[in-house]
């Protein structure tokens, strides 16, 4: 068995994977306050190790670990100053987990892991060229090109979320302005709603589900929030198509799970904005995997890369 670990901005999911099946899972917060004398990420690595040991005591041992994490560097095994995670310095998490759990650990970018999971087990089966976009705390992306995961020389190629969507636009957690993920993410959607709505009371609740429920009731500001988000996302996707021409684009994550509210306007904008030579060549789909599964399966698949 393989221990697959999917690290997100707020929570971390662990799963024991055998073949294409997840046998058991656990979820812990993505947090951990390090003592002053400890390296960055030590407390979090301790928490992961405890959760992993609990899983393995109940369901049997694993022989390897795969970790998908924002800004995960597959060549060094480190988290490289991910803007949506608590640590402001590099975290050598692969080594930390290998030391604590006594098995080899492969680490990579979370969106790349999701792309592997979707390619091997989900909506990307049978593709040689695939783009997977994760829509959550931020916007991640993973590219499969000619049957290979796109990494680049430093393991961080294909950061669609940090392409510029609006010149001098919203401030991003990366320090720049106008990144696509400042408009297409949970935080971005809430900011768009704030710009459009007169009554901001539903923003007292977390996430985008309150906005989705308001849109389902026909509230104009909420409906326009989804349309604006779809418009910005379409611009990012058609630009990505122009240089990668995937057979399929698969959307994954909490925002994508709002179905027609996002997908109906997105498909309209996408077909309208797409360079005409690509019309009819690119499918736009939702993930075929349960939200928690793609990241865990993909993280496990990193061990074979």
N, C-alpha and C positions, 0 to 999 in steps of 0.2 A: 504493500500500500504506500501511497504518497500523501504527505500532509500538504494540502494546498491552503495558502493564506492570502486573503484579499484585503488589503489595507485601504480604507477610505478616510475621508476627512473627519468623520465623526465616529465611525465604528469599524471594527476589524472582524472579518469572518474567517473561521478556520474550518476545514473539512477534511475528512479522511476519504481518499479517492482510490478506487480500484477499477481499472479499465475506464469505462465511460460513466461509472456510477459514483455518486457521493453517498457514502455509507452513514455518516454522522457529521453534525456540524455544531459549532459553538460560536457565539458572538461576544466580543468584549469591546469596551470603549477604546478609541484611538487616543490614548492619553498616557500619563505617567510622569510624575514629578521626580526628576533626578536629584539625588543628593549632590551638594556642591563638588564633592571629590569624584563623582562618577562621570564617565563619558556620556555625551548626549545619547538619549535613547535607551539607556541601561534599564530603567524601570519598566519601560514598555516591553523590552525584550524579555524581562523577567515575567511579565504578565502573560505574554504569548507562550512562553515555555510552560508555565503552570497550566494554562488552558490546554495546550497540546498534550501534556502528560495526563490530564484528566481524560481527554478523548481516547488516548492510546490505552489507558488502564481499562477503559470500558469496552473498547472495540478492537484491540490488538495493535501491535507495533507498526510503525511506518519505517521505510528504509531511506527516504529522502524527503527534502522539504523544497517546495516551490513558493515563492513570494511575489505577488504583484502589488506594486506600490507606486504612487505618484513620484515622478523623478527618480525611479529606480534605475540604477546603472548596472547593466548585466555584466560589464567587464570588470568592475571593481567590487560589486556586491553591496554597494552603498546607496543610501537615499541621499541624493544631492540637493540639499536645501529646498525641499518641496514647499512652495508658498502656502499651500493649504494644510500643512501639517505643523505640529507644535514646535519642531526643532529648527533652530536657525543656523545650525552647522551640519556638516555631513554626518550621517549615522551609518557605521559599517554593520548593518543589520544581519547580512548573511553570515558573517563571521560570528557575531554575537549568538545567533540562533544555533549555528553549528556547534559552537563551544558548549552551549547549555543543553542541547538535546543529543549530541553525539552522533550526528549524521550529516551528510553533505547537504548544502543549501544553495539553490539557484534563485537569483533575485532579478526581477526586471520591472519595467514600467507597467503600471496596472492596466492601462488601455491596451498595451501590447498583449498582456495576458488575456484580457477579455477577447481580443481579436483571435488569439490562438484557440480559446475555448469555443468561440462561435464558429470558427473555421473547421475545427475537428469534430464538434459535437452538435452544432446548431444550424442557423440559417445560412452559414457559409459553406456547408458541405458541398463538395463538387466544384468549388470555385478555384481558379488559380489567382484571381485578383479580387481583393475584398477590402473594404474600408469599414471598420467598426468605430462608432462614435459613442462615447459614454457621456451621459447627461445627468449630472448630479451636483455635488458641491462645486465642481468646476466642469470643464469640458475636456475630455481626453479623446485621443484617437489612436488607432492602430491600423497599419497598412500591411496587407499581404500582397506582394507584387511578384508576379511570375512564380508563384508557389513558395515564396520565401518571406519571412517576417522582415520588414524594413527596420533596420536598427541605426544605420549610419556609423561613422567612425567612433562615436562616443556613446552609442546606445540610446540617443535621445532624438532621433529623427522623427518627423511626422507630428509635430506639436500643433495641431490645428487650432486648439483653444487659445494659443498665443500668437496667431496671426492677427493683424490689425483689421478690425471691422469698421471702426469709426476713428478718423483722425482726431487727435486731442480729445478723445472720448472719456469714458469712465476710468477712474483709477483702478488698476488691477493689483492683486496681491503680489504680482511679480515686480511691481514698481513702475511699470509703464502705463500708458493710457490707451484705451480703445481696443484692448484685446477682445477677441470674439467671446471668450468665456465670461466677460463682464456683462454681456447681454444674453447669452445662452447658457444659463446655469440656474440653480435655485436662487442664489444671491441676485443674479442678473434679472430674473423674472420678478422678484420682489421689488427690485429697484424700478423696473419698468412700471409695475402696478402703482408704485408710490408716485411716479411722474404723472400717471393718467387719472388716478382716482381722486375724488373729493373726500370721501369717507375712508380713512385708513384703518378702521378698527379691526378688520380681519387680519391685518399684519401683526396683530398681537399674538396670533397663532403662528407656529413655526411651519416652515416648508412651503410648498406650492399647492398642496391639496386644498386649502381654503380658497385660493384663487380659482382652482379648477371647479370647485363646487359652485362658486359664484358665477363662473362662465356657463356652467350647465343650467343655472337659473336664468341666464340671459343678461346678466349685468354687463353693461357696455365696456367699462374699464377692464374687466376681467377677460372678456372676449378679445378686446384689442390687445391685451397683454400677450395672449397666445398667438395672435396674428403677427404682432411685432416680433416675437421670439422666432416664429417660423420664418419670417422674412430674413432676419439676420442669419439664422441657421442655413437657409437656402443659399445665401451668398457664399458662406464658407464652404458648403458642399459643392456648389458648381465650380468654384475655384479649385477645389481638390480634384474634382473629376478631370479638369483640364490638364493636370500634370500626371495623373495616375490612372485614369479610366478604369475604375473597378467595375466588375460585373455586377456586384451588389454593394449597397451601402446599408449597414445594419445599425439601427439605433437601439441603445441599451441604457437602462437606468431609470430613476424615478420620474423624471420629466417625460420621458418617452412613454411611460405607462399611462399617460393621460389620453392615449388613443386618438380619437378623431379630433379632439380639440386642437392638438398639435399637427397630426398627420394630414388632415384634410387641407388646411391652408399650406402646409409645407409642400405637399405634392403639387399643388397648383403653382406655387412660386418656383419650385424646382424645375418643373417642365418648362415654364415660361423663361426662366433665366439661363437654362442650360444651352451651351453652344450647340447649334443645330446639328452638327455632325455626330453628336452623341445621343440624339433623341432615340429612344427605344432601345438603347444599349445598356442602361443602368437601372437596376431594380432598387427601389427604396423600400426597406422592410423594417419591421420591429423584430427584436431578438426572439429567437425561437426557444430560448432557455429561460427558466425561472430567474428572477433578478439576482438572487444570491448564487446561482449555479455557475454562470459564465465566468465570473472572476475566480472562483475556486477551481473549476476545471482548467481554466487557462493557466492559473498559477501552477497547478500540478504539471501541466504540459511544458512549462518552462524547464523542467528537469531534463527533458529530452532534447532541448535546443543545443 
